[in-house]
Amino acid sequence: DPAASWPVAGRVYVPQAWGADLERRRQARVPAAVPVQTTAEIALTRLDHARAWGVPHRGGVADADDGDTPTCLSGLEARHERAGVAIRVDLRVRAPRPATGGVPRAEALLQALPRWQWRTMRGRQGTTGWRRQKFVVGRWWRITSAGPRHVGWRRGERATRGHPEER
């Protein structure tokens, strides 16, 4: 449907702490056959099912709870999926310049960018008015512990003056 997004199918998320707690699972009516998986693992499995079923899609999104996990990022990259994935500012990335020193956190790269590169945008009008944020987009490499670089577009986001920062 070009006018709306529809979930392919829902899956039960079982927290890690519930994995072996059969009484808790019984009370919540979660069958023992339902495996304990991270939300990123569930999402990648659902993506594989959608592809196998021929469900058309344009990409996926994930918040920083999943976007920071190597399982999620590597899984999306291995599937050559377009995705808008949030990351925390302490993820290590490298700008496409000659390497000097260690691999900085995303926060350090964002703070080093000149002010003129940041653009103010507004959206999501709510009960407190329009939300204003500053954005910057750049091509950076994500560095994994295994060593390979994963190139992609990264969008930085920060609050405008007078608004609280979100990490």
C-alpha positions in Angstrom: 0.0 0.0 0.0 1.8 3.2 -1.1 -0.1 5.2 1.5 0.8 3.2 4.6 3.3 0.9 6.2 2.0 -2.5 7.3 3.8 -5.0 9.5 4.5 -8.3 7.9 3.9 -10.2 11.2 4.5 -9.6 14.8 6.8 -11.7 17.0 7.0 -12.1 20.7 10.0 -10.5 22.3 11.2 -12.5 25.3 13.6 -10.6 27.6 16.9 -12.4 28.4 15.9 -12.7 32.1 12.9 -14.7 31.1 14.9 -17.3 29.1 15.1 -19.9 31.8 12.3 -18.6 34.0 9.6 -21.1 33.0 7.1 -19.9 35.7 7.3 -16.4 34.4 6.8 -17.5 30.8 3.8 -19.6 31.9 2.2 -16.7 33.6 2.7 -14.5 30.5 1.5 -17.4 28.3 4.8 -17.4 26.3 5.4 -20.9 25.0 8.7 -22.5 25.9 9.3 -22.9 22.1 9.6 -19.1 21.7 13.4 -18.4 21.7 15.1 -15.6 23.5 16.4 -13.2 20.8 17.4 -9.6 20.7 15.1 -7.2 18.9 17.7 -6.8 16.2 17.8 -10.6 15.6 13.9 -10.7 15.4 13.9 -7.8 13.0 16.5 -9.4 10.7 14.6 -12.7 10.7 11.4 -10.8 9.8 13.3 -9.0 7.0 14.4 -12.4 5.7 10.8 -13.7 5.8 9.5 -10.5 4.0 12.1 -11.0 1.2 11.2 -14.7 0.9 7.5 -13.9 0.7 8.1 -11.2 -1.9 6.9 -8.3 0.3 8.1 -5.1 -1.3 9.8 -2.6 0.9 12.1 0.4 0.6 14.2 0.1 3.8 14.1 -0.2 7.5 14.6 1.9 10.6 16.0 1.2 14.0 16.5 3.2 17.2 19.9 3.4 18.9 19.1 0.4 21.1 19.4 -1.8 18.0 21.3 0.5 15.7 24.4 0.3 17.9 24.6 -3.5 17.9 27.0 -5.0 15.4 24.4 -7.8 14.8 21.9 -5.3 13.4 24.3 -3.1 11.4 26.3 -6.0 10.0 23.0 -7.9 9.2 21.6 -5.0 7.3 24.9 -4.5 5.4 25.2 -8.2 4.6 21.6 -8.0 3.1 22.5 -4.8 1.2 19.5 -3.1 2.9 18.8 0.6 3.0 18.2 1.6 6.5 17.9 4.7 8.7 19.6 3.5 11.9 20.2 5.6 15.0 23.5 5.3 16.8 24.7 6.7 20.1 27.4 9.3 20.0 29.9 7.0 21.6 30.1 4.7 18.6 33.5 4.8 17.0 33.6 6.1 13.5 36.1 7.6 11.1 35.7 10.4 8.6 37.0 9.7 5.1 40.3 11.5 5.6 43.8 10.1 6.2 43.9 8.3 9.5 45.7 10.1 12.3 45.7 8.6 15.8 43.0 6.5 17.2 39.4 6.0 16.1 37.3 8.8 17.5 33.8 8.6 18.9 31.0 9.9 16.7 30.5 12.7 19.2 34.0 14.0 18.7 33.6 14.1 14.9 30.3 15.9 15.2 31.7 18.5 17.6 34.7 19.2 15.3 32.5 20.0 12.3 32.2 23.7 11.5 28.9 25.5 12.4 28.2 26.3 8.7 27.7 22.6 7.9 24.8 22.3 10.3 21.3 23.0 9.1 18.3 23.7 11.3 15.1 21.8 10.5 11.8 21.7 12.2 9.1 19.0 12.3 6.8 17.0 14.4 4.5 19.7 15.8 3.3 18.5 19.1 1.7 20.0 22.3 4.8 22.1 22.9 5.1 23.4 19.3 7.4 22.6 16.5 10.5 20.5 17.3 13.7 22.2 16.0 17.0 20.3 15.6 20.3 20.9 13.8 21.4 18.2 11.3 24.5 17.4 9.4 25.2 14.6 6.9 28.5 13.1 6.0 30.1 10.0 4.7 31.9 8.1 7.5 33.3 4.7 8.1 32.1 2.5 11.0 35.0 0.6 12.5 34.3 -2.9 13.9 36.4 -4.9 16.4 37.1 -7.3 13.5 38.8 -4.5 11.7 36.8 -4.0 8.4 35.5 -0.6 7.6 31.8 -0.2 6.7 31.2 3.0 4.7 27.9 4.7 4.8 26.1 8.0 5.1 25.8 9.2 8.7 23.5 11.9 9.9 24.4 13.9 13.0 21.8 15.5 15.1 21.9 18.0 17.9 19.5 20.3 19.7 19.2 24.0 18.9 20.1 26.7 21.5 17.7 26.6 24.4 16.6 23.0 23.9 17.9 20.0 25.9 20.4 17.7 24.3 19.5 14.1 23.6 22.1 11.4 23.4 
